[in-house]
Amino acid sequence: WSTRKFRCYLDKREFDLYTDHQALIWIFIPSNRTSNAKLARWAMELSNLPFKVYHKPGTAMGRVDGLSRLPVEHVAALTMADLLNPNYRPFPEGPPV
């Protein structure tokens, strides 16, 4: 998704792509082929972009995936009425800064 959204920036100059998934690096080597249709589509879609792929262990990347690993302190059930209510405020005091 992000490569489609930011393609206008990505196709202008070569960039480095760092991944913690070492097994995926071989997909981007032009001489390799895969029978997995999903991986083949990824490779084909990204093949027009000028980039180099590097492996970097996840422990060396720091906190790059903070939102998905953010601890949840409180979970509240929302109804459709809550979502459609124009006066509904999910953060009564405002979002934390």
N, CA, C and O atoms as a GROMACS GRO file, in nm:
protein
  388
    1TRP      N    1   0.082  -0.118   0.000
    1TRP     CA    2   0.000   0.000   0.000
    1TRP      C    3   0.087   0.126   0.000
    1TRP      O    4   0.064   0.217  -0.080
    2SER      N    5   0.185   0.132   0.086
    2SER     CA    6   0.266   0.254   0.098
    2SER      C    7   0.348   0.280  -0.027
    2SER      O    8   0.374   0.396  -0.061
    3THR      N    9   0.391   0.175  -0.095
    3THR     CA   10   0.468   0.199  -0.218
    3THR      C   11   0.380   0.259  -0.326
    3THR      O   12   0.428   0.334  -0.411
    4ARG      N   13   0.252   0.227  -0.326
    4ARG     CA   14   0.160   0.290  -0.423
    4ARG      C   15   0.134   0.435  -0.384
    4ARG      O   16   0.136   0.524  -0.470
    5LYS      N   17   0.111   0.459  -0.258
    5LYS     CA   18   0.080   0.594  -0.211
    5LYS      C   19   0.196   0.690  -0.231
    5LYS      O   20   0.176   0.806  -0.269
    6PHE      N   21   0.318   0.644  -0.205
    6PHE     CA   22   0.435   0.731  -0.212
    6PHE      C   23   0.520   0.708  -0.336
    6PHE      O   24   0.637   0.746  -0.339
    7ARG      N   25   0.463   0.645  -0.439
    7ARG     CA   26   0.538   0.614  -0.560
    7ARG      C   27   0.596   0.740  -0.624
    7ARG      O   28   0.706   0.734  -0.680
    8CYS      N   29   0.527   0.851  -0.617
    8CYS     CA   30   0.577   0.975  -0.679
    8CYS      C   31   0.711   1.017  -0.617
    8CYS      O   32   0.789   1.087  -0.682
    9TYR      N   33   0.737   0.977  -0.494
    9TYR     CA   34   0.865   1.008  -0.430
    9TYR      C   35   0.966   0.896  -0.450
    9TYR      O   36   1.086   0.921  -0.467
   10LEU      N   37   0.918   0.773  -0.449
   10LEU     CA   38   1.007   0.657  -0.453
   10LEU      C   39   1.067   0.631  -0.590
   10LEU      O   40   1.178   0.578  -0.598
   11ASP      N   41   0.998   0.667  -0.697
   11ASP     CA   42   1.052   0.635  -0.829
   11ASP      C   43   1.147   0.740  -0.882
   11ASP      O   44   1.200   0.724  -0.992
   12LYS      N   45   1.171   0.846  -0.809
   12LYS     CA   46   1.258   0.954  -0.856
   12LYS      C   47   1.406   0.926  -0.834
   12LYS      O   48   1.490   0.969  -0.914
   13ARG      N   49   1.440   0.854  -0.728
   13ARG     CA   50   1.581   0.828  -0.700
   13ARG      C   51   1.596   0.696  -0.624
   13ARG      O   52   1.501   0.648  -0.561
   14GLU      N   53   1.714   0.641  -0.630
   14GLU     CA   54   1.740   0.514  -0.564
   14GLU      C   55   1.734   0.530  -0.412
   14GLU      O   56   1.778   0.631  -0.357
   15PHE      N   57   1.678   0.429  -0.346
   15PHE     CA   58   1.669   0.432  -0.200
   15PHE      C   59   1.704   0.295  -0.145
   15PHE      O   60   1.706   0.195  -0.217
   16ASP      N   61   1.733   0.291  -0.016
   16ASP     CA   62   1.767   0.167   0.053
   16ASP      C   63   1.646   0.118   0.130
   16ASP      O   64   1.579   0.195   0.199
   17LEU      N   65   1.618  -0.011   0.118
   17LEU     CA   66   1.507  -0.074   0.189
   17LEU      C   67   1.565  -0.171   0.291
   17LEU      O   68   1.633  -0.266   0.255
   18TYR      N   69   1.538  -0.146   0.418
   18TYR     CA   70   1.586  -0.232   0.525
   18TYR      C   71   1.470  -0.317   0.576
   18TYR      O   72   1.363  -0.265   0.607
   19THR      N   73   1.493  -0.446   0.586
   19THR     CA   74   1.391  -0.537   0.636
   19THR      C   75   1.451  -0.628   0.742
   19THR      O   76   1.569  -0.663   0.738
   20ASP      N   77   1.366  -0.667   0.838
   20ASP     CA   78   1.413  -0.762   0.938
   20ASP      C   79   1.374  -0.905   0.899
   20ASP      O   80   1.396  -0.999   0.976
   21HIS      N   81   1.316  -0.921   0.782
   21HIS     CA   82   1.273  -1.051   0.732
   21HIS      C   83   1.374  -1.101   0.630
   21HIS      O   84   1.358  -1.081   0.509
   22GLN      N   85   1.478  -1.166   0.678
   22GLN     CA   86   1.590  -1.205   0.593
   22GLN      C   87   1.547  -1.297   0.479
   22GLN      O   88   1.606  -1.292   0.371
   23ALA      N   89   1.448  -1.380   0.502
   23ALA     CA   90   1.404  -1.473   0.398
   23ALA      C   91   1.344  -1.402   0.277
   23ALA      O   92   1.342  -1.459   0.168
   24LEU      N   93   1.296  -1.280   0.293
   24LEU     CA   94   1.236  -1.208   0.181
   24LEU      C   95   1.338  -1.141   0.090
   24LEU      O   96   1.304  -1.097  -0.019
   25ILE      N   97   1.462  -1.132   0.133
   25ILE     CA   98   1.563  -1.064   0.053
   25ILE      C   99   1.581  -1.132  -0.082
   25ILE      O  100   1.602  -1.065  -0.182
   26TRP      N  101   1.573  -1.264  -0.086
   26TRP     CA  102   1.596  -1.336  -0.212
   26TRP      C  103   1.491  -1.305  -0.317
   26TRP      O  104   1.516  -1.324  -0.436
   27ILE      N  105   1.372  -1.259  -0.277
   27ILE     CA  106   1.267  -1.225  -0.374
   27ILE      C  107   1.314  -1.115  -0.468
   27ILE      O  108   1.278  -1.115  -0.586
   28PHE      N  109   1.392  -1.023  -0.416
   28PHE     CA  110   1.430  -0.906  -0.494
   28PHE      C  111   1.559  -0.925  -0.574
   28PHE      O  112   1.608  -0.830  -0.635
   29ILE      N  113   1.613  -1.044  -0.574
   29ILE     CA  114   1.727  -1.074  -0.661
   29ILE      C  115   1.670  -1.112  -0.797
   29ILE      O  116   1.594  -1.209  -0.806
   30PRO      N  117   1.705  -1.039  -0.903
   30PRO     CA  118   1.640  -1.060  -1.034
   30PRO      C  119   1.647  -1.203  -1.087
   30PRO      O  120   1.556  -1.244  -1.158
   31SER      N  121   1.750  -1.277  -1.056
   31SER     CA  122   1.763  -1.412  -1.111
   31SER      C  123   1.675  -1.516  -1.041
   31SER      O  124   1.660  -1.627  -1.090
   32ASN      N  125   1.617  -1.481  -0.928
   32ASN     CA  126   1.534  -1.576  -0.853
   32ASN      C  127   1.391  -1.575  -0.902
   32ASN      O  128   1.339  -1.471  -0.943
   33ARG      N  129   1.328  -1.689  -0.898
   33ARG     CA  130   1.188  -1.703  -0.935
   33ARG      C  131   1.116  -1.773  -0.820
   33ARG      O  132   1.177  -1.848  -0.744
   34THR      N  133   0.987  -1.746  -0.807
   34THR     CA  134   0.909  -1.810  -0.702
   34THR      C  135   0.779  -1.863  -0.760
   34THR      O  136   0.725  -1.807  -0.855
   35SER      N  137   0.729  -1.970  -0.704
   35SER     CA  138   0.600  -2.025  -0.746
   35SER      C  139   0.487  -1.970  -0.659
   35SER      O  140   0.370  -1.995  -0.686
   36ASN      N  141   0.522  -1.895  -0.556
   36ASN     CA  142   0.422  -1.834  -0.469
   36ASN      C  143   0.367  -1.710  -0.539
   36ASN      O  144   0.440  -1.614  -0.561
   37ALA      N  145   0.239  -1.712  -0.573
   37ALA     CA  146   0.179  -1.604  -0.651
   37ALA      C  147   0.184  -1.470  -0.579
   37ALA      O  148   0.208  -1.367  -0.641
   38LYS      N  149   0.161  -1.470  -0.449
   38LYS     CA  150   0.161  -1.345  -0.373
   38LYS      C  151   0.300  -1.282  -0.373
   38LYS      O  152   0.314  -1.161  -0.395
   39LEU      N  153   0.402  -1.362  -0.349
   39LEU     CA  154   0.539  -1.310  -0.351
   39LEU      C  155   0.578  -1.263  -0.490
   39LEU      O  156   0.648  -1.163  -0.505
   40ALA      N  157   0.533  -1.334  -0.592
   40ALA     CA  158   0.562  -1.294  -0.730
   40ALA      C  159   0.499  -1.159  -0.762
   40ALA      O  160   0.560  -1.077  -0.829
   41ARG      N  161   0.376  -1.136  -0.715
   41ARG     CA  162   0.310  -1.006  -0.738
   41ARG      C  163   0.384  -0.894  -0.667
   41ARG      O  164   0.402  -0.786  -0.724
   42TRP      N  165   0.428  -0.918  -0.544
   42TRP     CA  166   0.505  -0.816  -0.471
   42TRP      C  167   0.632  -0.782  -0.548
   42TRP      O  168   0.664  -0.665  -0.569
   43ALA      N  169   0.703  -0.886  -0.589
   43ALA     CA  170   0.829  -0.864  -0.661
   43ALA      C  171   0.805  -0.789  -0.791
   43ALA      O  172   0.882  -0.700  -0.827
   44MET      N  173   0.698  -0.824  -0.862
   44MET     CA  174   0.669  -0.759  -0.989
   44MET      C  175   0.630  -0.612  -0.968
   44MET      O  176   0.675  -0.524  -1.042
   45GLU      N  177   0.549  -0.586  -0.868
   45GLU     CA  178   0.506  -0.448  -0.842
   45GLU      C  179   0.623  -0.360  -0.799
   45GLU      O  180   0.629  -0.242  -0.835
   46LEU      N  181   0.714  -0.417  -0.722
   46LEU     CA  182   0.827  -0.339  -0.672
   46LEU      C  183   0.946  -0.336  -0.768
   46LEU      O  184   1.040  -0.261  -0.747
   47SER      N  185   0.941  -0.417  -0.873
   47SER     CA  186   1.056  -0.428  -0.963
   47SER      C  187   1.085  -0.298  -1.039
   47SER      O  188   1.198  -0.279  -1.085
   48ASN      N  189   0.987  -0.211  -1.054
   48ASN     CA  190   1.009  -0.085  -1.126
   48ASN      C  191   1.070   0.024  -1.039
   48ASN      O  192   1.107   0.130  -1.090
   49LEU      N  193   1.082  -0.002  -0.911
   49LEU     CA  194   1.138   0.098  -0.820
   49LEU      C  195   1.288   0.077  -0.805
   49LEU      O  196   1.334  -0.037  -0.798
   50PRO      N  197   1.365   0.186  -0.801
   50PRO     CA  198   1.511   0.175  -0.789
   50PRO      C  199   1.556   0.165  -0.643
   50PRO      O  200   1.580   0.267  -0.579
   51PHE      N  201   1.567   0.045  -0.591
   51PHE     CA  202   1.607   0.030  -0.451
   51PHE      C  203   1.699  -0.089  -0.433
   51PHE      O  204   1.706  -0.179  -0.517
   52LYS      N  205   1.769  -0.088  -0.320
   52LYS     CA  206   1.853  -0.200  -0.278
   52LYS      C  207   1.798  -0.250  -0.145
   52LYS      O  208   1.759  -0.171  -0.060
   53VAL      N  209   1.795  -0.381  -0.130
   53VAL     CA  210   1.739  -0.442  -0.009
   53VAL      C  211   1.851  -0.489   0.082
   53VAL      O  212   1.947  -0.552   0.038
   54TYR      N  213   1.838  -0.457   0.209
   54TYR     CA  214   1.936  -0.497   0.309
   54TYR      C  215   1.865  -0.561   0.427
   54TYR      O  216   1.753  -0.523   0.462
   55HIS      N  217   1.930  -0.660   0.487
   55HIS     CA  218   1.875  -0.721   0.608
   55HIS      C  219   1.932  -0.649   0.729
   55HIS      O  220   2.052  -0.623   0.739
   56LYS      N  221   1.843  -0.617   0.822
   56LYS     CA  222   1.883  -0.557   0.949
   56LYS      C  223   1.799  -0.626   1.056
   56LYS      O  224   1.676  -0.619   1.051
   57PRO      N  225   1.861  -0.691   1.152
   57PRO     CA  226   1.784  -0.761   1.256
   57PRO      C  227   1.686  -0.668   1.326
   57PRO      O  228   1.716  -0.550   1.349
   58GLY      N  229   1.570  -0.720   1.360
   58GLY     CA  230   1.468  -0.640   1.427
   58GLY      C  231   1.516  -0.577   1.555
   58GLY      O  232   1.473  -0.467   1.591
   59THR      N  233   1.605  -0.645   1.626
   59THR     CA  234   1.658  -0.590   1.751
   59THR      C  235   1.746  -0.468   1.726
   59THR      O  236   1.763  -0.386   1.816
   60ALA      N  237   1.801  -0.456   1.607
   60ALA     CA  238   1.887  -0.342   1.574
   60ALA      C  239   1.808  -0.224   1.518
   60ALA      O  240   1.863  -0.116   1.502
   61MET      N  241   1.680  -0.244   1.488
   61MET     CA  242   1.599  -0.137   1.429
   61MET      C  243   1.536  -0.046   1.532
   61MET      O  244   1.488   0.062   1.496
   62GLY      N  245   1.534  -0.084   1.655
   62GLY     CA  246   1.471   0.001   1.756
   62GLY      C  247   1.320  -0.018   1.757
   62GLY      O  248   1.270  -0.127   1.730
   63ARG      N  249   1.249   0.087   1.789
   63ARG     CA  250   1.104   0.081   1.800
   63ARG      C  251   1.037   0.132   1.674
   63ARG      O  252   0.979   0.241   1.674
   64VAL      N  253   1.044   0.056   1.568
   64VAL     CA  254   0.985   0.100   1.442
   64VAL      C  255   0.838   0.063   1.432
   64VAL      O  256   0.766   0.119   1.348
   65ASP      N  257   0.792  -0.028   1.514
   65ASP     CA  258   0.654  -0.074   1.506
   65ASP      C  259   0.581  -0.041   1.636
   65ASP      O  260   0.508  -0.124   1.690
   66GLY      N  261   0.600   0.079   1.684
   66GLY     CA  262   0.548   0.117   1.814
   66GLY      C  263   0.397   0.116   1.826
   66GLY      O  264   0.346   0.076   1.931
   67LEU      N  265   0.325   0.156   1.723
   67LEU     CA  266   0.180   0.163   1.735
   67LEU      C  267   0.117   0.026   1.750
   67LEU      O  268   0.023   0.010   1.829
   68SER      N  269   0.166  -0.073   1.678
   68SER     CA  270   0.106  -0.205   1.690
   68SER      C  271   0.147  -0.275   1.818
   68SER      O  272   0.082  -0.371   1.859
   69ARG      N  273   0.253  -0.229   1.883
   69ARG     CA  274   0.297  -0.292   2.007
   69ARG      C  275   0.266  -0.206   2.129
   69ARG      O  276   0.310  -0.237   2.240
   70LEU      N  277   0.193  -0.100   2.109
   70LEU     CA  278   0.157  -0.010   2.218
   70LEU      C  279   0.069  -0.083   2.318
   70LEU      O  280  -0.032  -0.142   2.279
   71PRO      N  281   0.103  -0.080   2.445
   71PRO     CA  282   0.019  -0.150   2.543
   71PRO      C  283  -0.117  -0.082   2.555
   71PRO      O  284  -0.127   0.040   2.558
   72VAL      N  285  -0.220  -0.162   2.561
   72VAL     CA  286  -0.357  -0.111   2.571
   72VAL      C  287  -0.394  -0.106   2.719
   72VAL      O  288  -0.395  -0.208   2.787
   73GLU      N  289  -0.424   0.015   2.766
   73GLU     CA  290  -0.458   0.031   2.907
   73GLU      C  291  -0.608   0.016   2.931
   73GLU      O  292  -0.650  -0.031   3.037
   74HIS      N  293  -0.688   0.055   2.832
   74HIS     CA  294  -0.832   0.053   2.852
   74HIS      C  295  -0.898   0.022   2.718
   74HIS      O  296  -0.864   0.081   2.616
   75VAL      N  297  -0.992  -0.069   2.720
   75VAL     CA  298  -1.068  -0.104   2.600
   75VAL      C  299  -1.214  -0.075   2.629
   75VAL      O  300  -1.269  -0.123   2.728
   76ALA      N  301  -1.276   0.004   2.543
   76ALA     CA  302  -1.417   0.037   2.560
   76ALA      C  303  -1.495  -0.010   2.439
   76ALA      O  304  -1.450   0.001   2.325
   77ALA      N  305  -1.613  -0.063   2.464
   77ALA     CA  306  -1.699  -0.107   2.355
   77ALA      C  307  -1.771   0.014   2.298
   77ALA      O  308  -1.827   0.094   2.372
   78LEU      N  309  -1.769   0.026   2.166
   78LEU     CA  310  -1.840   0.134   2.098
   78LEU      C  311  -1.957   0.076   2.022
   78LEU      O  312  -1.948  -0.031   1.962
   79THR      N  313  -2.066   0.148   2.027
   79THR     CA  314  -2.182   0.107   1.948
   79THR      C  315  -2.188   0.193   1.823
   79THR      O  316  -2.118   0.294   1.812
   80MET      N  317  -2.270   0.152   1.729
   80MET     CA  318  -2.287   0.230   1.608
   80MET      C  319  -2.345   0.368   1.643
   80MET      O  320  -2.312   0.467   1.578
   81ALA      N  321  -2.429   0.374   1.744
   81ALA     CA  322  -2.486   0.502   1.787
   81ALA      C  323  -2.375   0.596   1.835
   81ALA      O  324  -2.380   0.716   1.808
   82ASP      N  325  -2.277   0.542   1.907
   82ASP     CA  326  -2.163   0.624   1.952
   82ASP      C  327  -2.089   0.683   1.832
   82ASP      O  328  -2.056   0.801   1.829
   83LEU      N  329  -2.063   0.598   1.734
   83LEU     CA  330  -1.986   0.643   1.618
   83LEU      C  331  -2.061   0.745   1.534
   83LEU      O  332  -2.000   0.833   1.473
   84LEU      N  333  -2.193   0.733   1.528
   84LEU     CA  334  -2.273   0.826   1.448
   84LEU      C  335  -2.310   0.953   1.523
   84LEU      O  336  -2.359   1.049   1.463
   85ASN      N  337  -2.288   0.956   1.652
   85ASN     CA  338  -2.321   1.072   1.734
   85ASN      C  339  -2.216   1.181   1.712
   85ASN      O  340  -2.099   1.160   1.742
   86PRO      N  341  -2.257   1.299   1.659
   86PRO     CA  342  -2.160   1.405   1.634
   86PRO      C  343  -2.099   1.463   1.762
   86PRO      O  344  -1.993   1.526   1.756
   87ASN      N  345  -2.163   1.443   1.876
   87ASN     CA  346  -2.111   1.495   2.003
   87ASN      C  347  -2.023   1.395   2.077
   87ASN      O  348  -1.971   1.426   2.184
   88TYR      N  349  -2.007   1.276   2.021
   88TYR     CA  350  -1.925   1.173   2.086
   88TYR      C  351  -1.778   1.213   2.082
   88TYR      O  352  -1.726   1.249   1.977
   89ARG      N  353  -1.713   1.206   2.196
   89ARG     CA  354  -1.571   1.239   2.206
   89ARG      C  355  -1.497   1.119   2.264
   89ARG      O  356  -1.517   1.087   2.381
   90PRO      N  357  -1.414   1.052   2.186
   90PRO     CA  358  -1.342   0.936   2.239
   90PRO      C  359  -1.241   0.972   2.347
   90PRO      O  360  -1.210   0.889   2.433
   91PHE      N  361  -1.190   1.095   2.343
   91PHE     CA  362  -1.095   1.141   2.444
   91PHE      C  363  -1.157   1.262   2.513
   91PHE      O  364  -1.144   1.374   2.462
   92PRO      N  365  -1.223   1.244   2.626
   92PRO     CA  366  -1.291   1.356   2.691
   92PRO      C  367  -1.199   1.474   2.721
   92PRO      O  368  -1.240   1.589   2.704
   93GLU      N  369  -1.077   1.447   2.765
   93GLU     CA  370  -0.985   1.556   2.798
   93GLU      C  371  -0.898   1.594   2.680
   93GLU      O  372  -0.815   1.684   2.690
   94GLY      N  373  -0.914   1.527   2.570
   94GLY     CA  374  -0.827   1.548   2.456
   94GLY      C  375  -0.725   1.436   2.449
   94GLY      O  376  -0.695   1.373   2.550
   95PRO      N  377  -0.672   1.411   2.332
   95PRO     CA  378  -0.575   1.302   2.318
   95PRO      C  379  -0.445   1.334   2.391
   95PRO      O  380  -0.408   1.450   2.404
   96PRO      N  381  -0.376   1.231   2.439
   96PRO     CA  382  -0.247   1.255   2.506
   96PRO      C  383  -0.145   1.309   2.409
   96PRO      O  384  -0.141   1.271   2.292
   97VAL      N  385  -0.062   1.398   2.459
   97VAL     CA  386   0.040   1.460   2.372
   97VAL      C  387   0.175   1.403   2.404
   97VAL      O  388   0.274   1.442   2.342
   0.00000   0.00000   0.00000
